[in-house]
């Protein structure tokens, strides 16, 4: 899993202002209860939400990421559960709230996977449960084509180039680890916001709110019976 190599550097790549928007929306639309964090990364949101009183299950595809979450939770004496989970798999439990932050949905291969994943989430939510996720804008992903960055602090070289599909991007990150270069390739794609809206409604969700930012839109959905 590519993110295993990136785990130690992950927090340098994320937007903490977007994390705060998640906290604000969770405070606005949910009450304390069970919460599933899909694609939790190094656990920043999961740990904060656990401290706020949620019963958090932090999940990711990367075991290395989850090891960092577990280490941080033990260091800070924060109760949390962790598990490897792919949102294309059915839930083993139900939750009051599900979140998928910081481009998690953009890593899905196509709209069919989006539909499949959203269906799993809908079925895994308790009555009136809330699902919060974000997706990158097409304009933002298109503008990343040709992006290059060299970071001296973390010793990586980052290039982004257009993928084979419309509004897709392939990030190639070369990390210098213990004197050796290792390459990581990460694929993302996005779609018109109206398509995410129509899939959400098709699955059965009610759209409570959309927050639009220059690079992404955050959706707040609720399960309706």
N, C-alpha and C positions, 0 to 999 in steps of 0.2 A: 504493500500500500504506500503510495507516494507520500502521504502526509506523515508517515512514520519518520521520514527524514526531516520533515519540516517542523516537527512538534516543538523542538527547542526554540524555534524562531517564530512560532505562530503568532504570539502576542504582538510582535512588531508589525504584523500585516493587517491587523483588524482595526476597525473604527470604533473606538470606545463611545463616541457620541451616538452611534446607532444602537449600541448596547443600552445606553441610557434611555433611548426612545422605547426599547422593548420593556424596560423596567416601568416606564411611565404608562405604557399601554396595558401591561399586566396589572398594575395598580388600578387602572381605570375600569377594566372589563372583567377581572377575575376576583375570586376570593381565595383564601388559603385552602389548599387541598393538594391532590396529587398532580404532579407536573412531569411531563416527559420532554427532555431537551434532546432533539435529534441533531446530530452533528455538533456536539458540544465543544469540540476543539479541546483547549486546555482547561475548560470549565469555568471561565470567568463568570458567565451568566448563571450557570448551575449553582455555583457556590454562593453567589449573592442571593439568589432566590431561596436557597435552603436557609440562609441566615434570616430571611424575611418570614420564614415559617412554612414554606412549601415543603411537601414531601417529594423530593426530586429524584428522578431516575435520569442520570446523565449517560447518553449513548453516543457512540461514534463508530465508524468503520475501522479506525486506527487503534490498535491496542496500545501503541506508544502514547498517543494522546490520553487515553484513559489511565495509563500509569501516572501521568503527570497530574491528572485530576485527583486520583487517589492520594498521591503524595501531598498535594496542596490541602486536601480535605483533612488528612491526618495531622498535618502541621498546624492547621488552624482549628482543629477539633470541631469540624463541621460535619454533621450527619448527612450522608449522601449515598445513593446506590449508583453503581456503574455497570454498563453492559455493552458488548458489541452488538450493534443493531443496524440493519439496512431498512430504510423506510419502504422498500418494496416487499418486505416481509410482513405478514399479519402480526398484530400485537398479541402478546401473551397475557397482558393485563389491560384494564381500562383506566383512563386518566381524566381529570377535570380540565387540564390545560395541556396543550402540546405547542412547542415552539420549534422553529427551524430557522435559525438566524444566520446572517452573514453568508449569503449566496448558496446555502445548502440546496435549494431547489434548482439553482442554475447548474448543478453538477449532474442532474438527471439527463439521460441520453436523448429524450424526445418527449413530446406532449403525451404520448401514450403512457410513458412512465409517470408523468405528472398526474394524469388521471388515476393510474393504478395506486400511486403513493397517497394521493388525497383520499381515495376511497378507503384505504387501510386506516388512515388517520380518522376519517369520519366514523368508521365502525369501531375504532378503539377509544373514542371519546365517550364520556358519560353524558347523560341528558343535559342539554344546554352548555356543553363543554365548548371551550374556546381554542381556536387554532390561530397562531400568529406566525407569519413567515414573511420573507422579503425576496424580491427578485430584482436583478440588475436591469437597467433600461437598455433598450436596443442601441440607443445613441451612445451610451457609455461604453458598451462592449465593442461597438464598431470603432470608437475613437481609440481603443487600446491597441489597435493594429499598429505595429512598429514601435511600441513602447519598449524602452531599454533603461535599466537601472543597475548601477553597481553600488553595493553597500559595503563600506569598509568595516563597519562595526561588526556585522554578522557574516562578512566575507561570502557574499553571494552575488551572482550575476543573473539578472532577470530579463527575459525577453518575452514579448507577447506578439503573436501573429494570428491573423485571421484563420479560422478553421475552414473545413470543407463545406459547412452548412451556413445558411444565412444567420447573422447575428450570433456567431460562435467565435470563440477565441481559444488558442492553445498557449498556455504559459509554460515556458521552459526556464527552469531555475537551476542554475549550477551552484552547488554548495561546496565550500571547501571544508571538509571534515577530516581532522587529524592529518592534514597535509595532502589529502587526496580529493580530487574533484568528483562529485557525484551529481548526476543530472536527474531532475524531477520534471515530469510533464503533467500538467493539470489542464483538463478540458472544461470549459463552461459554455453554455448557450442560453439564450433567452428568447422571448417571444413577445408579441404585442400584449400589452397589459389586458386588453379585452379578452384574450384567449385564456389567461389565468382566471379572469372573472367568470367566463362562461363555464370553465371546468369546475370551478368552485360551486357555482349554482347547479350545475348538472349533477354533481355528487350529492347535493342537498344542503349545502352550507348557506347561511345568510351572511351577507357582507355587512359587518358592523361599521368598519371604517377603513379608509385607505389614507396613508400618509405618503405624499410624494416628495422625494428629494431629488437633487440633480442626477444622482447616479443610481438610485433605486427607489422602489415603492414597497412600503410595508402594508400588508393586509392583515386585518383582524376579522376572522370568520367565527361563526357560532353554529353549532350543530342544532338543527331543527328537526322535530319529529313530524 
